[in-house]
Amino acid sequence: MPASNLEISVERFNAALASLKASADRVKNTQPLSETERTTAVTRIDQAINALQRVLGDGGKNAAG
């Protein structure tokens, strides 16, 4: 994988991770997530899994569990 594709995948993963951390912090502070925030969190999780699978190549087929 070219370095630029790897860098893009890592940036997407980091963005998804930051969003998930923010959501987790809100949950810790007992502030429930809105439906939109929940949907966004699920989308970010999917994006993070897809980014990791791209980085890992064929070996990442089972990265989602």
VOVEX-723109 format. One line per field, with one value per atom (N, C-alpha, C): residue number from 1; x negated, y, z; residue in three letters; atom name. Coordinates in pm, 1 decimal. Example, Ala and Ser with C-alpha at 12.3 -4.5 7.8 and 13.67 -1.06 7.14 Angstrom:
2
mipa [1:1:1:2:2:2]
c1 [-1319.0:-1230.0:-1320.0:-1285.0:-1367.0:-1290.0]
c2 [-569.0:-450.0:-330.0:-225.0:-106.0:3.0]
c3 [780.0:780.0:780.0:708.0:714.0:787.0]
drenvex [ala:ala:ala:ser:ser:ser]
numi [N:CA:C:N:CA:C]
//
This chain:
65
mipa [1:1:1:2:2:2:3:3:3:4:4:4:5:5:5:6:6:6:7:7:7:8:8:8:9:9:9:10:10:10:11:11:11:12:12:12:13:13:13:14:14:14:15:15:15:16:16:16:17:17:17:18:18:18:19:19:19:20:20:20:21:21:21:22:22:22:23:23:23:24:24:24:25:25:25:26:26:26:27:27:27:28:28:28:29:29:29:30:30:30:31:31:31:32:32:32:33:33:33:34:34:34:35:35:35:36:36:36:37:37:37:38:38:38:39:39:39:40:40:40:41:41:41:42:42:42:43:43:43:44:44:44:45:45:45:46:46:46:47:47:47:48:48:48:49:49:49:50:50:50:51:51:51:52:52:52:53:53:53:54:54:54:55:55:55:56:56:56:57:57:57:58:58:58:59:59:59:60:60:60:61:61:61:62:62:62:63:63:63:64:64:64:65:65:65]
c1 [-85.2:0.0:-89.9:-64.8:-145.2:-132.0:-236.7:-238.3:-121.9:-86.4:21.8:154.4:180.9:303.6:300.0:184.7:169.5:192.6:134.3:151.0:297.5:367.1:508.6:588.9:559.2:629.0:603.3:480.6:446.7:517.6:523.2:592.9:741.0:801.7:944.0:966.6:877.5:889.4:876.9:779.3:760.0:880.9:941.0:1060.4:1176.3:1191.9:1298.0:1274.8:1150.2:1115.7:1142.1:1106.9:1130.9:1280.7:1360.5:1504.9:1559.2:1509.3:1553.7:1513.7:1393.9:1349.1:1439.1:1477.3:1566.2:1701.5:1752.1:1878.9:1866.0:1755.6:1733.1:1725.1:1660.9:1652.1:1790.1:1876.6:2012.1:2088.2:2070.5:2138.2:2087.0:1955.8:1898.7:1955.9:1987.0:2042.3:2194.3:2250.1:2393.7:2476.2:2420.7:2495.7:2530.9:2655.6:2691.4:2671.8:2640.1:2620.4:2755.4:2763.1:2883.2:2881.7:2993.6:3001.1:2899.9:2883.4:2786.1:2644.4:2612.6:2479.2:2453.7:2556.4:2543.7:2517.6:2593.6:2575.7:2437.3:2391.1:2257.7:2151.2:2168.6:2071.0:2063.3:2178.2:2179.4:2111.3:2138.7:2075.2:1924.1:1880.2:1736.2:1671.0:1740.3:1686.5:1669.6:1771.8:1763.1:1647.7:1631.6:1522.7:1386.9:1375.7:1249.2:1216.4:1317.4:1295.7:1254.3:1323.4:1288.9:1148.0:1110.7:976.4:871.0:895.9:801.8:793.4:906.5:904.7:824.3:837.3:758.7:610.4:575.3:435.0:379.8:459.9:414.7:421.8:492.5:506.8:589.0:559.4:636.3:628.4:521.2:506.4:603.2:669.8:761.3:905.6:932.0:1071.0:1146.0:1078.5:1144.4:1124.8:1079.3:1054.2:1181.1:1295.3:1421.7:1477.1:1413.8:1459.1:1524.1]
c2 [-117.3:0.0:123.7:215.8:338.7:413.9:484.7:556.2:653.8:720.2:818.2:751.3:631.9:559.5:517.4:475.1:436.8:557.8:670.7:792.1:833.8:825.2:860.8:767.1:637.3:540.3:566.9:598.7:627.2:754.3:856.5:980.1:953.9:873.8:840.7:763.4:669.1:591.2:682.1:772.6:863.7:954.5:1000.8:1085.1:1005.8:882.3:797.8:770.0:744.5:716.7:838.8:956.6:1079.2:1099.7:1073.0:1086.0:986.5:864.4:763.1:799.7:855.4:896.9:1007.1:1100.7:1208.5:1152.5:1057.0:993.4:919.0:849.3:775.7:871.2:984.5:1083.1:1134.3:1155.9:1201.9:1096.5:971.5:863.6:858.4:873.1:872.6:984.6:1095.7:1210.8:1202.8:1086.7:1056.7:1148.3:1191.9:1268.9:1174.6:1131.7:1035.5:1092.4:1002.7:1042.5:1058.1:1155.2:1169.5:1061.2:1044.6:945.5:977.4:1104.6:1145.7:1111.8:1139.8:1108.8:959.1:881.8:736.4:685.6:737.7:698.0:735.7:855.3:899.4:809.6:771.2:683.9:548.6:492.6:364.0:377.6:487.2:511.2:522.2:592.4:607.2:473.3:390.1:257.1:178.1:181.4:111.3:164.4:296.9:357.2:314.7:308.5:268.1:123.4:37.8:-102.9:-115.3:-43.6:-48.2:4.6:111.8:167.0:66.8:1.2:-99.7:-217.6:-259.4:-369.6:-332.6:-207.3:-163.3:-163.9:-118.1:-114.7:-255.9:-346.0:-482.3:-568.5:-522.8:-599.8:-723.9:-831.1:-954.5:-1012.5:-986.0:-1037.5:-972.0:-863.5:-792.8:-832.5:-938.2:-978.6:-1005.8:-1054.8:-1086.3:-978.5:-860.2:-752.8:-705.5:-725.0:-679.6:-778.8:-891.7:-985.5:-1106.9]
c3 [0.0:0.0:0.0:-90.5:-92.0:40.6:75.1:203.2:213.7:104.6:111.9:148.0:93.8:129.7:275.8:321.5:461.6:551.7:514.9:594.8:600.4:488.3:484.7:574.0:566.4:650.6:797.9:832.6:972.5:1018.8:933.2:969.8:991.6:904.2:920.5:1049.2:1076.5:1199.7:1321.0:1319.6:1433.2:1452.5:1342.1:1351.6:1412.5:1368.2:1422.1:1569.6:1605.5:1744.6:1832.8:1785.2:1861.7:1885.0:1782.7:1796.2:1898.0:1892.8:1988.7:2131.2:2147.6:2281.1:2335.9:2248.7:2291.6:2334.7:2259.8:2295.8:2427.8:2445.9:2570.5:2689.2:2669.2:2777.3:2816.0:2715.5:2746.2:2824.6:2787.8:2859.9:3003.4:3021.3:3156.3:3241.3:3176.8:3248.5:3257.5:3229.7:3235.5:3146.6:3037.8:2940.5:2825.7:2819.1:2715.6:2575.3:2484.2:2345.4:2276.7:2188.2:2107.1:1999.2:1932.2:1825.3:1715.3:1683.8:1581.8:1625.6:1751.9:1803.5:1804.9:1839.9:1839.0:1697.7:1601.5:1461.4:1412.2:1449.5:1410.4:1471.1:1596.6:1662.6:1592.1:1556.6:1486.3:1350.9:1280.5:1151.2:1166.8:1270.7:1295.4:1327.3:1402.0:1432.4:1303.4:1218.9:1090.3:1006.0:1004.0:927.1:982.5:1114.5:1175.8:1141.5:1146.4:1111.3:966.1:877.6:735.4:709.8:779.0:762.1:807.3:919.7:967.6:871.6:816.8:721.5:597.3:551.7:435.7:468.4:587.8:628.2:640.0:695.6:717.9:591.9:489.8:367.3:390.4:318.4:328.9:469.7:539.8:675.3:771.8:730.3:817.3:799.0:723.6:698.9:826.5:928.0:1053.9:1159.3:1118.7:1214.9:1281.6:1216.6:1274.3:1375.5:1391.8:1493.4:1435.5]
drenvex [met:met:met:pro:pro:pro:ala:ala:ala:ser:ser:ser:asn:asn:asn:leu:leu:leu:glu:glu:glu:ile:ile:ile:ser:ser:ser:val:val:val:glu:glu:glu:arg:arg:arg:phe:phe:phe:asn:asn:asn:ala:ala:ala:ala:ala:ala:leu:leu:leu:ala:ala:ala:ser:ser:ser:leu:leu:leu:lys:lys:lys:ala:ala:ala:ser:ser:ser:ala:ala:ala:asp:asp:asp:arg:arg:arg:val:val:val:lys:lys:lys:asn:asn:asn:thr:thr:thr:gln:gln:gln:pro:pro:pro:leu:leu:leu:ser:ser:ser:glu:glu:glu:thr:thr:thr:glu:glu:glu:arg:arg:arg:thr:thr:thr:thr:thr:thr:ala:ala:ala:val:val:val:thr:thr:thr:arg:arg:arg:ile:ile:ile:asp:asp:asp:gln:gln:gln:ala:ala:ala:ile:ile:ile:asn:asn:asn:ala:ala:ala:leu:leu:leu:gln:gln:gln:arg:arg:arg:val:val:val:leu:leu:leu:gly:gly:gly:asp:asp:asp:gly:gly:gly:gly:gly:gly:lys:lys:lys:asn:asn:asn:ala:ala:ala:ala:ala:ala:gly:gly:gly]
numi [N:CA:C:N:CA:C:N:CA:C:N:CA:C:N:CA:C:N:CA:C:N:CA:C:N:CA:C:N:CA:C:N:CA:C:N:CA:C:N:CA:C:N:CA:C:N:CA:C:N:CA:C:N:CA:C:N:CA:C:N:CA:C:N:CA:C:N:CA:C:N:CA:C:N:CA:C:N:CA:C:N:CA:C:N:CA:C:N:CA:C:N:CA:C:N:CA:C:N:CA:C:N:CA:C:N:CA:C:N:CA:C:N:CA:C:N:CA:C:N:CA:C:N:CA:C:N:CA:C:N:CA:C:N:CA:C:N:CA:C:N:CA:C:N:CA:C:N:CA:C:N:CA:C:N:CA:C:N:CA:C:N:CA:C:N:CA:C:N:CA:C:N:CA:C:N:CA:C:N:CA:C:N:CA:C:N:CA:C:N:CA:C:N:CA:C:N:CA:C:N:CA:C:N:CA:C:N:CA:C:N:CA:C:N:CA:C:N:CA:C:N:CA:C:N:CA:C]
//
